[in-house]
């Protein structure tokens, strides 16, 4: 009876909001949380082909209704293969531990909020970086022109497939603003003028979550990405692919492609690595001056490095599925960029999924080692037990 009542309330609200389009289809979803953790704005991923008698090829927009609030919430449609057809619906759900909650969805041509704090793009004006960000963190990596400049001896070049951290302390987008300041000569993103800065050194290390293949005590890595494709930009998720030229790891030829995504509210970005040529990859965190603290929880699959950084402190991390975890090594070296924490992950059916990211003390998000590790513990448990969404029938 309660479910029927809630369903009727949802339909009344939907009808009142979209009464000008009474023919639009309406559905009711049940989002279930099987974990012991309250979920606050966790991203729900719903496959649209689960909707009965629904022609997704004609879909333009869907509005999501929080049944308890009787109001539209933030949502996003995703075309994951670039064929012009939306396959996934994303929305942020709040569901208490060991409970379920109902959400209504209805065809609609306008989002609840069209602004976006989740963004990525190719940066041709700064050689050829690719950068991505959300309301918490920002990252970048390097393209083929930067590689060519390095290989010809140009000091402006960069040879690295590592991941750089841009330490922002504001919740609005900074990528375009910082690059514009840099390329115009009006300032530098290496100096903090109130929004944060880039003072994270990557070099030839893996930076924050770059990968390689470890053979006979040698870490082999790819060069810069050779091609990219932007798949989606906000308001909930940005995603893109990076392709790499084949590279050698000992006697093996490695083929590598990454699908990278970042969700609103997360401090860690997801990397789906497609790998041919090795059954195990090594995902790394640079240890910089070896003056920080490595900690981990192998049961929940998180690994952290908390370190002094400039006049502040910084935590970086890797989160993986326990099924992929194969072990780790900590390398402390006097040679520049060689000190790294390497986490070994098993390649299953040609791919590995993991998360990597950071928290900077100046951002105020997780300003201590303890708060950072608490976040990683919760983050890993939530990712290992995602919210389940079902279509409720009449």
Secondary structure, DSSP 8 states (H G I E B T S, - for coil): -HHHHHHHHHHHHHHHHSGGGTTS-EEEEEEEE-SSS-EEEEEEEEEGGGSTT--GGG---EEEEETTTTEEE-EEEE-SSSSS---EEEEEEEE-TTEEEEEEEEE-SS-S----S-EEEEETTSTTEEEEE-SS-EEEE--HHHHHHHHTT-TT-----SBEEEEE-SSS--HHHHHHHHHHTS--TTS-SSSEE-----TTS-BEEEEEEEETTEEE---S--EEEEEE--SSEEEEEEE---EEETTEEEEEEEEEEEETT-SEEEEEEEEES-SEEEEEEE-TTS-SEEEEETTTTEEEEEEEETTEEEEEEEEE-TTTEEEEEEE--SSTT--EEEEEEE-BTTEEEEEEEEEEGGGTSS-SHHHHHHHHHHHHHHHHT--EEEEE--
